[in-house]
Amino acid sequence: MIKVSVMYPHKPNARFDHAYYRDKHMPLVKARLGAACRFYTVDKGLAGGSPGDAPTYVAMCHIHCDSVEAFQAAFAPHAKEILGDIPNYTDLAPVMQVSEVVVGQA
Amino acid sequence: MIKVSVMYPHKPNARFDHAYYRDKHMPLVKARLGAACRFYTVDKGLAGGSPGDAPTYVAMCHIHCDSVEAFQAAFAPHAKEILGDIPNYTDLAPVMQVSEVVVGQA
């Protein structure tokens, strides 16, 4: 299993609509990826390593797929629509990373 | 539910022993946190947003707890031992973040 993590770096005064992200954007991603997306999780950044520190990322999602190829094949046909939805909830540019799931939730 | 994410920024030529991290360090963290750690997940960074890009993080773990307070109360008595184990698998300094789990694995 791999996960595609999409991470939105915290910036002061940036815009991020967590409700839209949870209720509209991520369900759109799931609908378009179909069965290639086994499941996804969504995080809302609360704090950094010390109390009062801003989180590194204001939000993250982690899209779990069987393989990088499975993700890419499912994402590519819908990339324009999915990426085009980003301005509807944020003016931040996300950072992406692909990881192997070494230990998953039981 | 909250998650404490511990993220190890990729650096060329840095040392990271993924086997030790999976087999020794994270089980130590779980043993010391006890029931306060509901579960944890571990990622190994494979790639960045474009093929051939290095991942932002060479490894990450996500420790799931009922609350920030539950994590802190369980972690504090063992912080020295847990943090002292880091040099056994890496020379990288991790970045920490606390997030609210907005959408978790079903």
Backbone of each chain as ProteinMPNN parsed JSONL, in Angstrom:
{"seq_chain_A": "MIKVSVMYPHKPNARFDHAYYRDKHMPLVKARLGAACRFYTVDKGLAGGSPGDAPTYVAMCHIHCDSVEAFQAAFAPHAKEILGDIPNYTDLAPVMQVSEVVVGQA", "coords_chain_A": {"N_chain_A": [[0.861, -1.205, 0.0], [0.484, 2.215, -0.787], [0.701, 5.713, 0.096], [-0.515, 8.814, -0.933], [0.402, 11.859, 0.026], [-0.903, 15.008, 0.52], [-0.005, 18.14, 1.289], [-0.521, 21.162, 2.944], [1.275, 23.92, 3.373], [1.501, 25.889, 6.271], [0.786, 29.324, 6.286], [0.91, 32.634, 7.483], [-2.121, 34.457, 7.438], [-3.034, 33.168, 5.181], [-5.59, 31.569, 3.222], [-7.82, 29.012, 4.019], [-10.336, 26.78, 3.654], [-11.619, 24.675, 5.678], [-14.01, 23.251, 5.94], [-15.064, 23.157, 3.349], [-13.031, 21.69, 2.178], [-13.218, 19.207, 3.484], [-15.902, 18.491, 2.995], [-16.482, 18.877, 0.301], [-14.198, 18.981, -1.534], [-12.495, 16.699, -0.955], [-14.373, 14.523, -1.057], [-14.941, 14.795, -3.8], [-12.455, 14.11, -4.923], [-12.297, 11.428, -4.094], [-14.536, 10.389, -5.433], [-13.762, 10.684, -8.102], [-11.391, 9.191, -8.25], [-12.284, 6.711, -7.61], [-12.354, 3.179, -7.094], [-9.626, 2.964, -6.986], [-8.72, 4.59, -4.996], [-8.337, 3.462, -1.964], [-8.936, 4.306, 0.616], [-9.161, 7.457, 2.328], [-7.598, 9.885, 4.433], [-7.998, 12.827, 6.454], [-6.417, 15.641, 7.803], [-6.393, 18.33, 10.136], [-4.319, 20.916, 10.849], [-3.147, 21.691, 14.085], [-1.122, 22.547, 15.881], [2.407, 23.158, 16.29], [5.526, 21.636, 17.214], [5.956, 22.653, 19.747], [3.909, 24.047, 22.316], [1.786, 26.607, 21.196], [3.289, 27.091, 18.943], [2.877, 27.459, 15.431], [1.344, 25.038, 13.267], [3.229, 23.046, 10.929], [1.854, 22.353, 8.649], [-1.275, 23.438, 7.537], [-3.303, 21.867, 6.767], [-3.747, 18.462, 5.741], [-4.025, 15.738, 3.454], [-4.252, 12.209, 3.013], [-4.041, 9.896, 0.673], [-4.842, 6.656, 0.083], [-3.617, 4.015, -1.807], [-3.258, 1.059, -3.884], [-0.9, 1.067, -5.354], [1.636, 3.239, -6.771], [1.283, 3.429, -9.49], [-1.388, 2.726, -9.785], [-2.61, 4.885, -8.546], [-1.756, 7.006, -10.226], [-2.862, 6.3, -12.712], [-5.566, 6.508, -12.163], [-5.806, 9.124, -11.365], [-4.851, 10.854, -13.383], [-6.74, 11.242, -15.595], [-8.498, 12.981, -14.403], [-7.162, 15.058, -13.382], [-7.137, 17.796, -14.107], [-9.691, 18.727, -13.376], [-9.695, 18.164, -10.607], [-7.43, 19.544, -9.612], [-8.175, 22.04, -10.408], [-10.125, 22.674, -8.623], [-8.899, 23.505, -6.355], [-8.469, 26.36, -5.852], [-10.949, 26.984, -4.832], [-10.942, 26.495, -2.14], [-8.528, 27.249, -1.021], [-5.643, 29.457, -1.068], [-3.183, 28.484, -0.969], [-0.26, 26.676, -2.041], [-0.009, 23.289, -2.429], [2.198, 20.749, -1.09], [3.394, 17.714, -2.303], [3.776, 14.238, -1.564], [4.84, 10.874, -1.996], [4.491, 7.908, -0.231], [5.55, 4.766, 1.107], [3.405, 2.637, 2.896], [4.431, 1.58, 5.792], [3.713, 0.733, 8.317], [0.38, 0.298, 8.906], [-2.98, 1.309, 9.918], [-4.444, -1.002, 12.111]], "CA_chain_A": [[0.0, 0.0, 0.0], [1.173, 3.516, -0.76], [-0.171, 6.847, 0.364], [-0.156, 10.098, -1.524], [0.11, 12.895, 1.012], [-0.988, 16.368, -0.022], [0.227, 18.898, 2.52], [-0.665, 22.601, 2.697], [2.124, 24.611, 4.347], [0.91, 27.029, 6.984], [1.316, 30.683, 6.105], [0.033, 33.621, 8.127], [-3.088, 35.164, 6.587], [-3.492, 32.38, 4.039], [-6.994, 31.166, 3.264], [-8.074, 27.577, 3.893], [-11.708, 26.476, 4.062], [-11.579, 23.266, 6.091], [-15.317, 22.615, 5.703], [-15.138, 22.847, 1.912], [-12.049, 20.628, 1.91], [-13.768, 17.946, 4.01], [-17.252, 18.166, 2.503], [-16.612, 19.005, -1.155], [-13.026, 18.624, -2.331], [-12.039, 15.313, -0.786], [-15.349, 13.617, -1.69], [-14.731, 14.871, -5.257], [-11.262, 13.304, -5.223], [-12.674, 10.011, -3.924], [-15.468, 10.018, -6.495], [-13.057, 10.587, -9.372], [-10.401, 8.107, -8.19], [-13.018, 5.447, -7.551], [-11.812, 2.082, -6.288], [-8.169, 3.113, -6.845], [-8.534, 5.174, -3.657], [-8.866, 2.506, -0.984], [-9.542, 5.211, 1.596], [-8.334, 8.641, 2.549], [-7.747, 10.54, 5.733], [-7.826, 14.276, 6.396], [-5.94, 16.243, 9.044], [-6.39, 19.8, 10.293], [-3.181, 21.259, 11.699], [-3.483, 22.417, 15.306], [0.036, 23.138, 16.55], [3.71, 22.592, 15.982], [6.119, 20.781, 18.227], [5.841, 23.279, 21.059], [2.621, 24.739, 22.464], [1.818, 27.965, 20.669], [3.866, 27.077, 17.593], [1.966, 27.139, 14.335], [1.665, 23.767, 12.625], [3.911, 23.147, 9.637], [0.815, 22.261, 7.611], [-2.604, 23.817, 8.015], [-4.15, 20.713, 6.448], [-3.127, 17.39, 4.965], [-4.792, 14.525, 3.202], [-3.438, 11.032, 2.707], [-4.848, 9.057, -0.218], [-4.239, 5.315, 0.119], [-3.829, 3.245, -3.041], [-2.456, -0.16, -3.944], [0.413, 1.336, -5.945], [1.782, 4.548, -7.403], [0.713, 3.324, -10.833], [-2.848, 2.735, -9.649], [-2.994, 6.277, -8.284], [-1.528, 7.847, -11.396], [-3.815, 5.945, -13.765], [-6.892, 6.985, -11.785], [-5.788, 10.581, -11.161], [-4.513, 11.62, -14.583], [-7.874, 11.699, -16.408], [-9.297, 13.944, -13.656], [-6.238, 16.003, -12.746], [-7.52, 19.182, -14.375], [-10.863, 19.05, -12.555], [-9.35, 18.116, -9.182], [-6.524, 20.661, -9.309], [-8.929, 23.267, -10.645], [-10.994, 22.936, -7.471], [-8.093, 23.988, -5.221], [-8.73, 27.767, -5.484], [-12.231, 27.123, -4.127], [-10.784, 26.392, -0.684], [-7.272, 27.796, -0.488], [-4.684, 30.13, -1.945], [-1.888, 27.856, -0.698], [0.206, 25.658, -2.994], [0.318, 22.112, -1.639], [3.392, 19.922, -1.296], [2.982, 16.315, -2.409], [4.774, 13.194, -1.35], [4.374, 9.49, -2.043], [5.159, 7.098, 0.791], [5.147, 3.379, 1.364], [2.816, 2.449, 4.221], [5.236, 0.553, 6.461], [2.772, 0.265, 9.337], [-0.919, 0.925, 8.731], [-3.928, 1.096, 11.014], [-4.835, -2.417, 12.156]], "C_chain_A": [[0.888, 1.243, 0.0], [0.163, 4.592, -0.353], [0.381, 8.068, -0.353], [-0.581, 11.159, -0.511], [0.143, 14.252, 0.327], [-1.029, 17.297, 1.185], [0.254, 20.387, 2.196], [0.124, 23.37, 3.752], [1.412, 25.81, 4.969], [1.593, 28.329, 6.596], [0.36, 31.643, 6.785], [-0.863, 34.275, 7.074], [-3.494, 34.393, 5.329], [-4.937, 31.938, 4.295], [-7.066, 29.646, 3.15], [-9.441, 27.273, 4.487], [-11.789, 24.984, 4.388], [-12.896, 22.549, 5.813], [-15.461, 22.242, 4.23], [-14.218, 21.678, 1.584], [-12.605, 19.26, 2.317], [-15.042, 17.524, 3.265], [-17.372, 18.172, 0.983], [-15.384, 18.462, -1.885], [-12.644, 17.157, -2.184], [-13.073, 14.293, -1.265], [-15.268, 13.641, -3.218], [-13.546, 13.993, -5.667], [-11.609, 11.815, -5.153], [-13.578, 9.549, -5.06], [-14.734, 9.81, -7.816], [-12.048, 9.432, -9.374], [-11.077, 6.741, -8.133], [-12.309, 4.428, -6.682], [-10.3, 2.172, -6.132], [-7.819, 3.75, -5.51], [-9.174, 4.229, -2.659], [-9.571, 3.249, 0.148], [-8.653, 6.43, 1.69], [-8.576, 9.154, 3.949], [-7.439, 12.021, 5.55], [-7.42, 14.785, 7.775], [-6.102, 17.755, 8.99], [-5.283, 20.154, 11.278], [-3.591, 22.098, 12.892], [-2.291, 23.165, 15.883], [1.307, 22.47, 16.07], [4.229, 21.791, 17.158], [6.046, 21.336, 19.635], [4.508, 24.017, 21.141], [2.741, 26.189, 21.983], [2.47, 28.078, 19.306], [2.773, 26.801, 16.563], [2.329, 25.771, 13.777], [2.414, 24.006, 11.323], [2.887, 23.167, 8.502], [-0.547, 22.574, 8.212], [-3.599, 22.688, 7.751], [-3.333, 19.718, 5.652], [-4.208, 16.394, 4.592], [-3.824, 13.438, 2.792], [-4.327, 10.059, 1.953], [-4.162, 7.705, -0.351], [-4.629, 4.515, -1.12], [-2.936, 2.006, -3.017], [-1.045, 0.103, -4.451], [0.435, 2.748, -6.513], [1.114, 4.536, -8.777], [-0.818, 3.381, -10.779], [-3.35, 4.153, -9.386], [-2.901, 7.111, -9.551], [-2.552, 7.58, -12.497], [-5.206, 6.487, -13.455], [-6.947, 8.51, -11.723], [-5.684, 11.347, -12.478], [-5.733, 12.109, -15.371], [-8.687, 12.82, -15.742], [-8.439, 15.041, -13.031], [-6.71, 17.448, -12.919], [-8.686, 19.599, -13.48], [-10.487, 19.129, -11.074], [-8.456, 19.303, -8.81], [-7.25, 21.994, -9.482], [-9.854, 23.635, -9.502], [-10.225, 23.575, -6.307], [-8.382, 25.453, -4.865], [-10.058, 27.973, -4.768], [-12.087, 27.011, -2.612], [-9.486, 26.961, -0.145], [-6.495, 28.572, -1.539], [-3.267, 29.594, -1.704], [-1.54, 26.846, -1.793], [0.632, 24.427, -2.201], [1.647, 21.472, -2.043], [2.918, 18.471, -1.335], [4.136, 15.371, -2.111], [4.108, 11.84, -1.446], [5.189, 8.684, -1.039], [4.676, 5.656, 0.723], [4.536, 3.323, 2.756], [3.532, 1.271, 4.869], [4.417, -0.096, 7.575], [1.473, 1.023, 9.12], [-1.794, 0.704, 9.952], [-4.414, -0.342, 10.968], [-6.28, -2.588, 11.717]], "O_chain_A": [[1.903, 1.305, 0.694], [-1.05, 4.404, -0.446], [1.587, 8.312, -0.371], [-1.768, 11.331, -0.231], [1.106, 14.593, -0.36], [-1.956, 17.252, 1.993], [0.962, 20.821, 1.287], [-0.309, 23.464, 4.9], [0.806, 26.627, 4.275], [2.821, 28.422, 6.58], [-0.858, 31.492, 6.683], [-0.421, 34.6, 5.972], [-4.228, 34.924, 4.496], [-5.421, 31.938, 5.427], [-6.433, 29.061, 2.271], [-9.673, 27.482, 5.677], [-11.997, 24.147, 3.509], [-12.896, 21.362, 5.484], [-15.922, 21.149, 3.9], [-14.577, 20.788, 0.812], [-12.474, 18.283, 1.581], [-15.229, 16.349, 2.95], [-18.273, 17.537, 0.434], [-15.503, 17.591, -2.747], [-12.486, 16.452, -3.181], [-12.685, 13.274, -1.836], [-15.5, 12.618, -3.864], [-13.627, 13.232, -6.631], [-11.255, 11.043, -6.044], [-13.408, 8.45, -5.589], [-15.039, 8.879, -8.562], [-11.873, 8.769, -10.396], [-10.504, 5.738, -8.558], [-11.73, 4.774, -5.653], [-9.736, 1.531, -5.245], [-6.754, 3.488, -4.951], [-10.397, 4.193, -2.518], [-10.659, 2.867, 0.578], [-7.527, 6.434, 1.191], [-9.611, 8.896, 4.563], [-6.725, 12.419, 4.63], [-8.009, 14.404, 8.787], [-5.966, 18.375, 7.935], [-5.321, 19.723, 12.43], [-4.297, 23.096, 12.745], [-2.435, 24.302, 16.33], [1.286, 21.369, 15.52], [3.457, 21.325, 17.997], [6.07, 20.582, 20.608], [4.032, 24.553, 20.14], [3.688, 26.895, 22.331], [2.239, 29.049, 18.585], [1.862, 26.008, 16.802], [3.497, 25.381, 13.807], [2.251, 25.048, 10.688], [3.035, 23.901, 7.525], [-0.918, 22.044, 9.259], [-4.615, 22.573, 8.437], [-2.363, 20.072, 4.982], [-5.186, 16.223, 5.319], [-2.73, 13.704, 2.294], [-5.249, 9.472, 2.519], [-3.036, 7.618, -0.839], [-5.808, 4.362, -1.437], [-1.988, 1.919, -2.237], [-0.098, -0.561, -4.028], [-0.608, 3.371, -6.71], [0.466, 5.504, -9.175], [-1.456, 4.008, -11.625], [-4.374, 4.572, -9.925], [-3.835, 7.828, -9.91], [-3.048, 8.508, -13.136], [-5.941, 6.879, -14.361], [-7.985, 9.116, -11.989], [-6.349, 12.365, -12.665], [-5.769, 13.27, -15.778], [-9.457, 13.518, -16.402], [-8.93, 15.852, -12.246], [-6.68, 18.23, -11.968], [-8.674, 20.683, -12.898], [-10.907, 20.047, -10.37], [-8.7, 19.981, -7.812], [-6.962, 22.96, -8.777], [-10.317, 24.772, -9.413], [-10.831, 24.119, -5.384], [-8.527, 25.768, -3.684], [-10.275, 29.022, -4.161], [-12.998, 27.386, -1.875], [-9.349, 27.141, 1.065], [-6.668, 28.368, -2.741], [-2.285, 30.17, -2.171], [-2.427, 26.24, -2.394], [1.545, 24.514, -1.38], [2.135, 21.632, -3.161], [2.127, 18.052, -0.489], [5.301, 15.67, -2.372], [2.961, 11.668, -1.035], [6.416, 8.768, -1.003], [3.542, 5.376, 0.332], [5.084, 3.897, 3.697], [3.273, 0.113, 4.539], [4.431, -1.315, 7.748], [1.461, 2.253, 9.146], [-1.411, 0.01, 10.895], [-4.76, -0.848, 9.9], [-6.788, -3.709, 11.69]]}, "seq_chain_B": "MIKVSVMYPHKPNARFDHAYYRDKHMPLVKARLGAACRFYTVDKGLAGGSPGDAPTYVAMCHIHCDSVEAFQAAFAPHAKEILGDIPNYTDLAPVMQVSEVVVGQA", "coords_chain_B": {"N_chain_B": [[-10.3, 12.758, 18.068], [-6.777, 13.043, 17.896], [-3.711, 13.435, 16.051], [-0.283, 12.949, 16.431], [2.21, 13.922, 14.466], [5.347, 12.923, 13.436], [7.964, 13.964, 11.619], [10.545, 13.366, 9.351], [12.729, 15.31, 7.765], [13.884, 14.947, 4.461], [17.278, 14.702, 3.646], [20.128, 14.899, 1.59], [22.455, 12.247, 1.847], [21.933, 11.836, 4.511], [21.378, 9.76, 7.391], [19.166, 7.079, 7.891], [17.629, 4.517, 9.462], [15.385, 2.471, 8.479], [14.423, -0.06, 9.196], [15.139, -0.331, 11.891], [13.654, 1.744, 12.916], [11.013, 0.889, 12.431], [10.978, -1.618, 13.728], [12.092, -1.369, 16.26], [12.182, 1.331, 17.388], [9.529, 2.509, 17.091], [7.846, 0.486, 18.246], [8.876, 0.758, 20.86], [8.01, 3.361, 21.493], [5.225, 2.937, 21.445], [5.0, 1.059, 23.509], [5.754, 2.585, 25.728], [3.918, 4.709, 25.714], [1.573, 3.369, 26.048], [-1.909, 2.729, 26.568], [-2.654, 5.257, 25.87], [-1.753, 5.761, 23.345], [-3.618, 5.132, 20.744], [-3.318, 3.948, 18.25], [-0.685, 3.64, 15.831], [0.828, 4.838, 12.815], [3.22, 4.258, 10.205], [5.281, 5.719, 7.799], [7.286, 5.404, 4.865], [9.181, 7.518, 2.981], [8.909, 7.819, -0.523], [8.905, 9.343, -2.911], [8.711, 12.662, -4.312], [6.431, 15.198, -5.473], [6.726, 15.021, -8.219], [7.832, 12.526, -10.53], [10.961, 11.141, -9.691], [11.655, 13.25, -8.076], [12.92, 13.885, -4.812], [11.423, 12.734, -1.76], [9.717, 14.944, 0.51], [9.858, 14.181, 3.156], [11.765, 11.647, 4.631], [10.852, 9.736, 6.275], [7.943, 9.177, 8.274], [5.945, 9.223, 11.243], [2.728, 8.687, 12.688], [1.04, 9.28, 15.456], [-1.75, 8.277, 17.111], [-4.057, 9.66, 19.32], [-6.438, 10.221, 21.997], [-6.547, 12.877, 22.797], [-4.627, 15.949, 22.905], [-3.725, 16.397, 25.471], [-3.81, 13.85, 26.576], [-1.813, 12.607, 25.1], [0.439, 14.154, 25.862], [0.567, 13.709, 28.636], [1.165, 11.012, 28.726], [3.515, 10.863, 27.306], [5.444, 12.569, 28.461], [6.716, 11.439, 30.879], [8.425, 9.64, 29.7], [9.908, 10.885, 27.833], [12.666, 11.452, 27.743], [13.882, 8.925, 27.407], [12.685, 8.083, 24.994], [13.321, 10.129, 23.128], [16.027, 9.938, 23.352], [16.583, 7.667, 21.978], [16.596, 8.284, 19.336], [19.111, 8.914, 17.967], [19.945, 6.342, 17.445], [18.839, 5.529, 15.072], [18.834, 7.617, 13.256], [20.382, 10.648, 11.979], [18.97, 12.84, 11.579], [16.945, 15.692, 12.39], [13.759, 15.629, 13.642], [10.591, 17.047, 12.579], [7.769, 18.15, 14.289], [4.21, 17.873, 14.476], [0.907, 18.597, 15.552], [-2.272, 17.4, 14.818], [-5.793, 17.653, 14.217], [-7.817, 14.852, 13.66], [-9.719, 14.9, 11.024], [-10.978, 13.384, 9.076], [-10.889, 9.995, 9.457], [-9.529, 6.633, 9.025], [-11.959, 4.358, 7.996]], "CA_chain_B": [[-8.99, 12.096, 17.916], [-5.689, 13.849, 17.342], [-2.524, 12.672, 15.69], [1.011, 13.608, 16.54], [3.016, 13.498, 13.323], [6.784, 13.161, 13.578], [8.349, 13.927, 10.204], [11.998, 13.478, 9.218], [12.992, 15.94, 6.468], [14.907, 14.329, 3.624], [18.512, 15.422, 3.314], [21.083, 14.003, 0.923], [23.516, 11.652, 2.669], [21.546, 11.622, 5.906], [21.248, 8.363, 7.798], [17.881, 6.697, 8.474], [17.508, 3.058, 9.495], [13.937, 2.212, 8.469], [14.126, -1.311, 9.906], [15.194, -0.034, 13.331], [12.518, 2.617, 13.225], [9.793, 0.058, 12.428], [11.037, -2.802, 14.603], [12.573, -1.067, 17.609], [11.804, 2.633, 17.948], [8.079, 2.721, 17.208], [7.323, -0.375, 19.322], [9.243, 1.366, 22.146], [7.084, 4.478, 21.718], [3.91, 2.361, 21.772], [5.074, 0.426, 24.835], [5.822, 3.602, 26.771], [2.682, 5.505, 25.729], [0.5, 2.501, 26.521], [-3.232, 2.885, 25.975], [-2.827, 6.623, 25.356], [-1.562, 5.636, 21.894], [-4.668, 4.24, 20.229], [-2.573, 3.204, 17.24], [0.232, 4.51, 15.099], [1.171, 4.414, 11.465], [4.586, 4.605, 9.813], [5.471, 5.899, 6.355], [8.63, 5.551, 4.3], [9.071, 8.395, 1.819], [9.377, 7.242, -1.789], [9.094, 10.332, -3.972], [7.991, 13.921, -4.173], [5.259, 15.385, -6.315], [7.027, 14.617, -9.595], [8.7, 11.347, -10.553], [12.373, 11.482, -9.594], [11.854, 14.18, -6.96], [13.059, 13.291, -3.487], [10.299, 13.059, -0.886], [9.994, 15.975, 1.526], [10.22, 13.479, 4.388], [12.27, 10.298, 4.396], [9.994, 8.877, 7.094], [6.987, 9.856, 9.158], [5.0, 8.418, 11.997], [1.533, 9.414, 13.106], [0.612, 8.658, 16.714], [-3.148, 8.678, 17.306], [-4.448, 9.716, 20.734], [-7.744, 10.851, 22.204], [-6.4, 14.326, 22.966], [-3.256, 16.428, 23.093], [-3.402, 16.223, 26.879], [-3.545, 12.414, 26.792], [-0.475, 12.335, 24.559], [1.477, 14.806, 26.668], [0.665, 13.052, 29.946], [1.792, 9.699, 28.559], [4.846, 11.01, 26.698], [6.393, 13.33, 29.283], [7.567, 10.635, 31.769], [9.316, 8.789, 28.912], [10.47, 11.707, 26.76], [14.12, 11.326, 27.69], [14.212, 7.622, 26.822], [12.238, 8.012, 23.594], [14.138, 11.049, 22.319], [17.397, 9.432, 23.409], [16.724, 6.549, 21.038], [16.641, 8.803, 17.948], [20.412, 8.734, 17.302], [20.153, 4.941, 17.056], [18.359, 5.26, 13.701], [18.986, 8.728, 12.302], [21.039, 11.885, 12.385], [18.058, 13.922, 11.201], [16.115, 16.279, 13.445], [12.379, 15.575, 13.159], [9.629, 18.138, 12.726], [6.536, 17.615, 14.871], [2.978, 18.634, 14.314], [-0.31, 18.006, 16.099], [-3.418, 17.659, 13.949], [-7.085, 17.033, 14.463], [-8.205, 13.898, 12.628], [-11.007, 15.342, 10.495], [-11.494, 12.138, 8.49], [-9.993, 8.879, 9.749], [-9.797, 5.392, 8.298], [-13.243, 3.798, 8.472]], "C_chain_B": [[-7.973, 13.094, 17.358], [-4.571, 12.907, 16.908], [-1.306, 13.541, 15.892], [1.857, 13.051, 15.402], [4.464, 13.887, 13.567], [7.394, 12.904, 12.206], [9.838, 14.231, 10.081], [12.332, 14.025, 7.835], [14.127, 15.236, 5.722], [16.098, 15.246, 3.45], [19.454, 14.447, 2.637], [22.134, 13.52, 1.922], [23.166, 11.526, 4.145], [21.334, 10.131, 6.135], [19.842, 8.139, 8.328], [17.715, 5.194, 8.328], [16.017, 2.706, 9.621], [13.575, 0.95, 9.238], [14.142, -1.079, 11.416], [13.98, 0.794, 13.747], [11.229, 1.801, 13.361], [9.819, -0.992, 13.537], [11.42, -2.492, 16.039], [11.987, 0.24, 18.143], [10.294, 2.766, 18.132], [7.431, 1.759, 18.194], [7.693, 0.144, 20.718], [8.282, 2.508, 22.485], [5.721, 3.937, 22.158], [3.916, 1.756, 23.176], [5.049, 1.476, 25.941], [4.541, 4.424, 26.859], [1.499, 4.671, 26.225], [-0.811, 2.799, 25.815], [-3.47, 4.288, 25.436], [-2.61, 6.664, 23.848], [-2.575, 4.628, 21.369], [-4.099, 3.347, 19.144], [-1.61, 4.172, 16.596], [0.424, 3.953, 13.706], [2.562, 4.935, 11.145], [4.668, 4.663, 8.293], [6.961, 5.938, 6.022], [8.514, 6.376, 3.018], [9.677, 7.772, 0.577], [9.726, 8.312, -2.811], [8.331, 11.595, -3.638], [6.853, 13.995, -5.166], [5.484, 14.99, -7.765], [7.969, 13.419, -9.557], [10.177, 11.771, -10.537], [12.677, 12.503, -8.507], [12.05, 13.392, -5.67], [11.808, 13.625, -2.67], [10.687, 14.17, 0.083], [10.479, 15.319, 2.818], [10.654, 12.051, 4.07], [11.45, 9.279, 5.183], [9.073, 9.749, 7.917], [6.33, 8.812, 10.033], [3.872, 9.318, 12.447], [0.957, 8.665, 14.305], [-0.777, 9.185, 17.057], [-3.545, 8.557, 18.778], [-5.802, 10.405, 20.85], [-7.645, 12.368, 22.265], [-4.924, 14.68, 23.088], [-2.815, 16.175, 24.532], [-3.067, 14.749, 27.181], [-2.159, 12.048, 26.268], [0.598, 12.896, 25.478], [1.675, 14.101, 28.01], [1.385, 11.711, 29.834], [3.235, 9.818, 28.084], [5.87, 11.578, 27.685], [7.28, 12.446, 30.174], [8.616, 9.812, 31.022], [10.042, 9.563, 27.82], [11.973, 11.485, 26.623], [14.537, 10.01, 27.025], [13.871, 7.574, 25.336], [13.107, 8.903, 22.709], [15.589, 10.568, 22.279], [17.661, 8.28, 22.457], [16.903, 7.031, 19.593], [18.005, 8.614, 17.285], [20.708, 7.292, 16.892], [19.659, 4.638, 15.641], [18.54, 6.416, 12.739], [19.825, 9.856, 12.891], [20.208, 13.107, 11.965], [17.291, 14.423, 12.419], [14.671, 16.309, 12.95], [11.618, 16.877, 13.393], [8.346, 17.516, 13.275], [5.351, 18.511, 14.577], [1.838, 17.864, 14.946], [-1.478, 18.401, 15.21], [-4.682, 17.038, 14.538], [-7.37, 16.061, 13.32], [-9.626, 14.256, 12.175], [-11.733, 14.172, 9.843], [-10.465, 11.056, 8.787], [-10.329, 7.679, 8.888], [-11.066, 4.766, 8.864], [-13.003, 2.514, 9.257]], "O_chain_B": [[-8.28, 13.883, 16.465], [-4.496, 11.754, 17.334], [-1.307, 14.726, 15.561], [2.181, 11.864, 15.376], [4.766, 15.041, 13.868], [7.353, 11.786, 11.693], [10.332, 15.216, 10.63], [12.235, 13.304, 6.842], [15.188, 14.968, 6.286], [15.945, 16.428, 3.142], [19.569, 13.295, 3.057], [22.634, 14.295, 2.737], [24.018, 11.146, 4.949], [21.139, 9.356, 5.199], [19.363, 8.931, 9.14], [17.664, 4.665, 7.218], [15.467, 2.652, 10.721], [12.521, 0.898, 9.87], [13.27, -1.568, 12.135], [13.371, 0.561, 14.791], [10.453, 2.003, 14.295], [8.811, -1.227, 14.204], [11.109, -3.267, 16.944], [11.374, 0.264, 19.21], [9.833, 3.102, 19.223], [6.534, 2.172, 18.928], [6.912, -0.009, 21.658], [7.801, 2.614, 23.613], [5.137, 4.423, 23.126], [2.961, 1.918, 23.935], [4.402, 1.284, 26.97], [4.12, 4.797, 27.954], [0.534, 5.216, 26.761], [-0.832, 3.084, 24.618], [-4.381, 4.497, 24.635], [-3.2, 7.489, 23.151], [-2.406, 3.419, 21.533], [-4.358, 2.144, 19.113], [-1.707, 5.383, 16.792], [0.214, 2.768, 13.449], [3.026, 5.915, 11.727], [4.185, 3.771, 7.595], [7.777, 6.437, 6.797], [7.826, 5.975, 2.079], [10.798, 7.264, 0.602], [10.737, 8.2, -3.505], [7.43, 11.601, -2.799], [6.368, 12.97, -5.644], [4.531, 14.657, -8.469], [8.805, 13.307, -8.66], [10.58, 12.659, -11.288], [13.819, 12.617, -8.062], [11.419, 12.355, -5.465], [11.203, 14.679, -2.865], [11.859, 14.313, 0.432], [11.382, 15.823, 3.486], [9.98, 11.339, 3.326], [11.363, 8.11, 4.806], [9.38, 10.902, 8.218], [6.171, 7.66, 9.631], [4.026, 10.533, 12.573], [0.45, 7.551, 14.171], [-0.963, 10.384, 17.268], [-3.392, 7.503, 19.397], [-6.253, 11.082, 19.926], [-8.56, 13.068, 21.832], [-4.082, 13.817, 23.341], [-1.674, 15.786, 24.782], [-2.15, 14.457, 27.948], [-1.424, 11.285, 26.896], [1.551, 12.2, 25.832], [2.804, 13.918, 28.465], [2.125, 11.319, 30.736], [4.076, 8.982, 28.414], [7.014, 11.127, 27.737], [8.489, 12.673, 30.229], [9.582, 9.341, 31.622], [10.714, 8.97, 26.976], [12.488, 11.347, 25.514], [15.434, 9.99, 26.182], [14.657, 7.091, 24.521], [13.573, 8.469, 21.656], [16.291, 10.77, 21.288], [18.811, 7.952, 22.163], [17.317, 6.258, 18.728], [18.055, 8.188, 16.131], [21.61, 7.042, 16.092], [20.017, 3.608, 15.07], [18.417, 6.232, 11.528], [19.96, 10.001, 14.106], [20.682, 14.242, 11.994], [17.026, 13.671, 13.356], [14.384, 16.95, 11.939], [11.95, 17.679, 14.267], [7.891, 16.481, 12.786], [5.474, 19.729, 14.448], [1.797, 16.635, 14.888], [-1.66, 19.575, 14.885], [-4.634, 16.04, 15.257], [-7.188, 16.401, 12.151], [-10.604, 13.95, 12.858], [-12.937, 13.989, 10.027], [-9.3, 11.184, 8.411], [-11.29, 7.699, 8.118], [-11.221, 4.66, 10.08], [-13.953, 1.897, 9.737]]}, "name": "protein", "num_of_chains": 2, "seq": "MIKVSVMYPHKPNARFDHAYYRDKHMPLVKARLGAACRFYTVDKGLAGGSPGDAPTYVAMCHIHCDSVEAFQAAFAPHAKEILGDIPNYTDLAPVMQVSEVVVGQAMIKVSVMYPHKPNARFDHAYYRDKHMPLVKARLGAACRFYTVDKGLAGGSPGDAPTYVAMCHIHCDSVEAFQAAFAPHAKEILGDIPNYTDLAPVMQVSEVVVGQA"}
